[in-house]
Amino acid sequence: MNVLWELLLVALLLVGSFFILMGGIGLVKLSEFFRRLHAPTKASTLGVGCVLTASVGYHLFVGSDPQPRELLIVAFLLITAPISAHLMSKAALSLRMDEWPQLPGKSDEDTHVPPRPDGSDDDGY
């Protein structure tokens, strides 16, 4: 195998391992649900995608057939991670919807939003 391809695969493995580690640390260390949800769905998805891409690349460059399992894992991971994060965040919002302030000048339907972290009321537009 070419040294350039080996370095590329090593770089993919290192980047993937770093993102998986950061996703795990974020899940453990962050305090709020929405912050804890963000770490594994973004960082770990990218990390696992890099590791599996490196595995597919290794099998391609060695000459063996890439396993369809790896390709399916990458595809399903990229499809299901954002959808599951969206559904979990919507469920968390609906569980505490009455505690949050309403938008000014809106009707009662679909007007609940979480408070801004900086405490301001404007949209910033």
Buried (B, 14 or more C-beta within 10 A) or exposed (E): EEEEBEEBBEEBBEBBBBBBEBBBEBBEEBEEEEEBBBBBBBBBBBBBBBBBBBBBBBBEBEEEEBEEEBEEBBEEBEEEBEEEBEEBBEEBBEEEEEEEEEEEEEEEEEBBEEEEEEEEEEEEE
